Each structure stands twice: as structure tokens, then as C-alpha cells.
Amino acid sequence: MSEDKYFSAIEELEPKPGKVKRLEKTLEDLKVEEEVFDQYTLMTLYELSRRGYIDGLMGFVKTGKEANVARGVRGDELVAVKIYRAATSDFRRMWRYIRGDPRFKNIGRKRHRIVYAWTEKEFKNLTRAYEAGVRCPEPIAHMNNVLIMEFIGDDEGNPYPLMKDNPPEEEYAEDVLSNILDDYRRMYRKAEIVHGDLSEYNILYGGKGDYRIIDFSQGVVLDHPIAEELLIRDLRNLIRFFERLSVDTPTLEEALEYVRG
């Protein structure tokens, strides 16, 4: 399969003079490890900058084994820039979620193609969820191993913390659980996907009931061989977390019935 298919899945735009130069300066200022910004990633970031999707980067807000998330600048707004790292990604795990997905046939088993497909899969899942009305970041663009989406944070540019570190306040907890179940129902019935990795580790919470569901890379379509397994795991994780907050939670069977509708 031609690598060109994975090089760009975003609309062609006119070059924006000065964008790449500004991005280059902010990359130098970061002084991060080489495996984060290898040559292919740098080329991808420069191309996204040339097309007007990012002007610069302002440091990382989340680091992990497989991906780092940076705070990006686009005009007067912040965006989240998620960069998957080919050198440290778990390809066997990725392949389990990609294999059987009709959207990704014949991609092969080469390292870069799996990472590019993984990034594209998260973008596609996020797009489906967002268009279905799920509370999640708005997807903006993707190319190769880079995904750009809405930055979820406060007016000072601080990202919302994970729900595991900032659980809902007692007066909001019951409504938050109800709203998340509503979102999962939309995800399942309208977007026709399951999240695949839903837990307090993949929900951002800003307080007073305001949350966003994130990390859709493991999401699969409903006819995927492991969709049912992932759905059950997601809802079990959700119920378990809110039980610890002393919220009156549905049983797993009740939650499954509600989501499936």
C-alpha cells in the first residue's frame, strides 16, 4: 500500500508565510528528547504549520510511553497536539485494535504504518463522537503520527486534570455519571463506536460538572470482533469509579441496556 495514503488526510490549504519559522523557534525552545521529535515528526509538524493548523508549541502537558500531548498555538487560541512515538509504541496492542476494523484493511505490519493508522483511527473515532454530540475535544486535523484537537483547559491555559486526580464534587457526581452514560449512549447508537478504554484516567474534569472524554485511539466500530468485550469493560470501569464516590450507580446489566437502547 502506498505510504502517500498515510501522509495526509487533511484538506490542502495555501501556505502561511512565517508559520514554519515560528514553529521552528518554539521547537528549539522545548529542547525535548530526540525520540519525540524525530525527522519524520518534524517534517509533519512543519507541514501542519505551513497549512495553518499550528503556529508554535508551548511545552508538553502530558507525557507517556506511546504519546506526548503538547500545548499548541494557532492564532489566538490554544490547541492540543498529540504526538505518537513510533520508537516506544506497543505495536502488538495497537494491532489487536486495528485488526478487524473495516476502515483499516491491508495496512501491513510495518511500524510507521501502524502508528499512522493508529493516529488516523483516533481522529476518525473522535470525529464520530464529536459529531454525535459527545462531550469530547473537537478534532481539527491529523497527519502521520500527529493529531491536533481542541485544547481543554481553563482561561489561563491550564489543562483540565484527569478525573482520577480531580473527582467530581459530591453535589455534581450523580449528574456527571448520568451525563457520561448519556454520552456513551450517543457514542454507541449515533457514532456507532465504543470507546475501548473509558475510565477516570481518560476523562478530564474541570469542576462543577464540566468534563470531556478523551483518548479515543482504542475505540472500535460496533462490528469489530472485540467491541462487546470493550463495551463491558468500559461500563464496568465507570461504575466502579463512581461507586467509590458513594454515588448510587446502576448495575452493569442496567448500564448495558441503557447504552444499547
C-alpha positions as a printed NumPy array, in Angstrom:
array([[  0.   ,   0.   ,   0.   ],
       [  1.322,   3.446,  -0.871],
       [  2.685,   5.446,   2.043],
       [  1.099,   8.542,   0.492],
       [ -2.268,   7.407,   1.827],
       [ -0.998,   7.927,   5.334],
       [  0.964,  11.106,   4.742],
       [ -2.03 ,  13.413,   4.672],
       [ -5.742,  13.107,   5.326],
       [ -6.459,  16.805,   5.691],
       [ -7.579,  19.49 ,   3.28 ],
       [ -4.955,  21.304,   1.22 ],
       [ -4.521,  24.935,   2.272],
       [ -2.462,  27.829,   0.984],
       [  0.957,  28.171,   2.63 ],
       [  1.104,  30.633,   5.539],
       [  4.41 ,  32.586,   5.463],
       [  6.144,  32.795,   8.821],
       [  4.312,  29.873,  10.421],
       [  7.102,  27.335,   9.979],
       [  9.737,  29.764,  11.244],
       [  7.758,  30.407,  14.428],
       [  7.204,  26.696,  14.981],
       [ 10.911,  26.031,  14.471],
       [ 11.787,  28.531,  17.181],
       [  9.378,  27.056,  19.705],
       [ 10.635,  23.547,  18.966],
       [ 14.171,  24.725,  19.743],
       [ 12.96 ,  26.242,  22.999],
       [ 11.437,  22.945,  24.141],
       [ 14.74 ,  21.027,  23.999],
       [ 12.966,  17.681,  24.387],
       [ 14.251,  14.162,  23.845],
       [ 15.107,  13.232,  20.275],
       [ 12.668,  10.319,  20.091],
       [  9.741,  12.724,  20.46 ],
       [ 10.767,  14.907,  17.514],
       [ 12.407,  12.557,  15.046],
       [ 12.895,  13.701,  11.464],
       [  9.527,  12.405,  10.237],
       [  7.685,  14.075,  13.124],
       [  9.464,  17.373,  12.494],
       [  8.526,  17.24 ,   8.807],
       [  4.925,  16.512,   9.758],
       [  4.773,  19.404,  12.229],
       [  6.294,  21.784,   9.697],
       [  3.74 ,  20.745,   7.077],
       [  0.863,  21.196,   9.522],
       [  2.28 ,  24.617,  10.341],
       [  2.596,  25.51 ,   6.662],
       [ -1.085,  24.653,   6.202],
       [ -2.098,  26.909,   9.091],
       [ -3.06 ,  24.32 ,  11.714],
       [ -0.399,  25.276,  14.268],
       [  1.889,  28.261,  14.745],
       [  4.019,  27.002,  17.618],
       [  4.312,  24.697,  20.615],
       [  4.418,  25.787,  24.266],
       [  5.575,  22.687,  26.11 ],
       [  4.083,  19.344,  26.976],
       [  1.05 ,  18.931,  29.214],
       [  1.125,  15.12 ,  29.212],
       [  3.91 ,  12.631,  28.56 ],
       [  3.615,   8.896,  28.128],
       [  5.313,   5.842,  26.719],
       [  3.43 ,   5.95 ,  23.425],
       [  2.393,   9.584,  23.038],
       [  3.035,  13.088,  24.315],
       [  0.497,  15.909,  24.272],
       [  1.764,  19.449,  23.746],
       [  0.05 ,  22.792,  24.197],
       [ -0.003,  24.304,  20.721],
       [ -0.738,  27.814,  19.461],
       [ -2.99 ,  28.519,  16.499],
       [ -3.601,  32.212,  16.031],
       [ -5.114,  33.488,  19.27 ],
       [ -6.217,  30.087,  20.531],
       [ -4.616,  27.059,  22.112],
       [ -4.829,  23.597,  20.599],
       [ -3.748,  20.192,  21.859],
       [ -1.073,  18.489,  19.728],
       [ -0.813,  14.745,  20.334],
       [  2.358,  13.135,  19.   ],
       [  2.626,   9.346,  18.852],
       [  6.142,   7.975,  19.216],
       [  6.959,   5.114,  16.879],
       [ 10.069,   4.11 ,  18.81 ],
       [  8.193,   3.246,  22.015],
       [  4.715,   2.262,  20.857],
       [  3.267,  -1.145,  21.69 ],
       [  2.562,  -2.473,  18.192],
       [  1.11 ,  -5.779,  19.315],
       [ -1.514,  -3.945,  21.375],
       [ -2.222,  -1.486,  18.561],
       [ -2.608,  -4.301,  16.058],
       [ -5.241,  -6.015,  18.237],
       [ -7.492,  -2.948,  17.951],
       [ -6.754,  -2.2  ,  14.294],
       [ -7.154,  -5.764,  13.047],
       [-10.794,  -6.441,  12.295],
       [-11.644,  -2.762,  11.756],
       [-13.085,  -2.477,   8.218],
       [-11.76 ,   1.086,   7.999],
       [ -8.161,  -0.147,   8.057],
       [ -7.704,  -3.043,   5.683],
       [ -4.365,  -4.146,   4.265],
       [ -2.229,  -1.661,   6.162],
       [  0.506,  -4.222,   6.721],
       [  2.585,  -4.699,   9.836],
       [  5.305,  -2.087,   9.333],
       [  5.981,   0.099,  12.356],
       [  5.284,   3.508,  10.837],
       [  2.143,   2.371,   9.027],
       [  0.626,   1.005,  12.213],
       [  1.356,   4.242,  14.088],
       [ -0.067,   6.344,  11.241],
       [ -3.188,   4.169,  11.136],
       [ -3.499,   4.404,  14.935],
       [ -3.409,   8.198,  14.741],
       [ -5.947,   8.226,  11.919],
       [ -8.175,   5.844,  13.881],
       [ -8.236,   8.163,  16.878],
       [ -9.082,  11.1  ,  14.612],
       [-11.918,   9.183,  12.95 ],
       [-13.316,   7.976,  16.284],
       [-13.075,  11.438,  17.8  ],
       [-14.824,  12.929,  14.771],
       [-17.674,  10.429,  15.006],
       [-18.091,  11.057,  18.731],
       [-17.938,  14.847,  18.428],
       [-20.473,  14.922,  15.597],
       [-22.772,  12.69 ,  17.672],
       [-22.776,  15.273,  20.463],
       [-20.423,  13.505,  22.857],
       [-18.555,  15.772,  25.302],
       [-15.063,  15.358,  23.851],
       [-12.424,  17.604,  22.264],
       [-13.225,  18.888,  18.795],
       [-10.916,  17.219,  16.231],
       [ -9.039,  19.654,  14.   ],
       [ -6.543,  17.778,  11.809],
       [ -4.203,  14.813,  11.64 ],
       [ -1.179,  13.833,   9.626],
       [  1.078,  10.816,  10.039],
       [  1.7  ,  10.449,  13.801],
       [  0.351,  13.879,  14.826],
       [ -3.216,  14.685,  15.899],
       [ -4.444,  18.238,  16.525],
       [ -7.598,  18.864,  18.541],
       [ -9.322,  21.346,  20.807],
       [ -7.403,  22.24 ,  23.963],
       [ -9.467,  21.505,  27.06 ],
       [ -8.492,  23.808,  29.913],
       [ -9.182,  26.979,  31.845],
       [ -8.861,  30.607,  30.759],
       [ -5.238,  30.682,  31.956],
       [ -4.204,  27.892,  29.597],
       [ -4.02 ,  25.194,  32.25 ],
       [ -5.315,  21.814,  31.08 ],
       [ -8.172,  20.208,  32.972],
       [ -6.883,  17.485,  35.293],
       [ -7.781,  13.84 ,  34.918],
       [-10.903,  12.761,  36.785],
       [ -8.809,  10.293,  38.778],
       [ -6.93 ,  13.252,  40.287],
       [ -9.897,  15.609,  40.452],
       [-13.092,  13.59 ,  41.042],
       [-16.487,  15.303,  40.754],
       [-17.71 ,  17.2  ,  43.785],
       [-20.395,  15.472,  45.826],
       [-23.168,  17.749,  44.563],
       [-22.233,  17.081,  40.912],
       [-21.145,  13.434,  40.979],
       [-24.545,  11.863,  40.27 ],
       [-25.241,  14.192,  37.348],
       [-21.759,  13.616,  35.918],
       [-22.282,   9.842,  35.918],
       [-25.677,  10.282,  34.266],
       [-24.224,  12.584,  31.61 ],
       [-21.33 ,  10.229,  30.852],
       [-23.788,   7.371,  30.369],
       [-25.786,   9.635,  28.035],
       [-22.584,  10.339,  26.112],
       [-21.781,   6.658,  25.861],
       [-25.287,   6.007,  24.555],
       [-24.693,   8.642,  21.844],
       [-21.315,   7.099,  21.112],
       [-22.858,   3.673,  20.711],
       [-26.123,   4.498,  18.944],
       [-25.189,   7.553,  16.821],
       [-21.425,   7.329,  16.329],
       [-21.569,   3.507,  16.248],
       [-18.341,   3.047,  18.163],
       [-17.291,   2.008,  21.638],
       [-14.599,   3.969,  23.431],
       [-12.439,   0.983,  24.285],
       [-10.53 ,   2.5  ,  27.211],
       [-13.01 ,   4.528,  29.257],
       [-12.091,   5.149,  32.883],
       [-11.258,   8.007,  35.237],
       [ -7.836,   8.063,  33.525],
       [ -9.382,   9.138,  30.206],
       [-11.847,  11.781,  31.356],
       [-10.803,  15.373,  32.023],
       [-12.699,  17.168,  34.784],
       [-12.671,  20.922,  35.245],
       [-15.103,  21.168,  38.15 ],
       [-18.802,  21.937,  38.581],
       [-19.843,  19.086,  36.314],
       [-17.672,  20.104,  33.342],
       [-15.832,  17.154,  31.779],
       [-14.53 ,  15.837,  28.456],
       [-13.931,  12.255,  27.384],
       [-10.505,  11.825,  25.742],
       [ -8.177,   9.187,  24.23 ],
       [-10.291,   7.526,  21.553],
       [ -7.409,   5.628,  19.944],
       [ -8.58 ,   2.237,  21.23 ],
       [-12.146,   2.835,  20.068],
       [-13.613,   0.346,  17.598],
       [-16.701,   0.175,  15.409],
       [-19.613,  -1.928,  16.619],
       [-18.957,  -4.862,  14.289],
       [-15.353,  -5.21 ,  15.455],
       [-14.688,  -8.669,  16.983],
       [-13.836,  -7.222,  20.421],
       [-16.417,  -4.403,  20.528],
       [-18.662,  -6.159,  23.06 ],
       [-15.72 ,  -7.024,  25.313],
       [-14.577,  -3.393,  25.321],
       [-18.085,  -2.045,  25.938],
       [-18.476,  -4.207,  29.033],
       [-15.045,  -3.235,  30.321],
       [-15.727,   0.477,  29.796],
       [-19.018,   0.445,  31.684],
       [-17.618,  -1.715,  34.471],
       [-14.744,   0.766,  34.946],
       [-17.169,   3.684,  35.024],
       [-19.48 ,   2.074,  37.569],
       [-16.597,   1.005,  39.782],
       [-15.171,   4.529,  39.929],
       [-18.457,   6.197,  40.853],
       [-19.234,   3.514,  43.417],
       [-16.077,   4.628,  45.212],
       [-17.557,   8.143,  45.288],
       [-20.646,   6.723,  47.043],
       [-22.874,   7.51 ,  44.071],
       [-25.993,   5.412,  43.547],
       [-24.872,   3.552,  40.409],
       [-26.738,   1.254,  38.016],
       [-25.783,  -2.392,  37.73 ],
       [-23.652,  -3.39 ,  34.767],
       [-26.7  ,  -5.018,  33.157],
       [-28.761,  -1.835,  33.605],
       [-25.999,   0.301,  32.133],
       [-25.609,  -2.026,  29.141],
       [-29.343,  -1.979,  28.495],
       [-29.422,   1.825,  28.634],
       [-26.432,   2.311,  26.321],
       [-27.701,  -0.135,  23.737],
       [-31.145,   1.465,  23.922]])
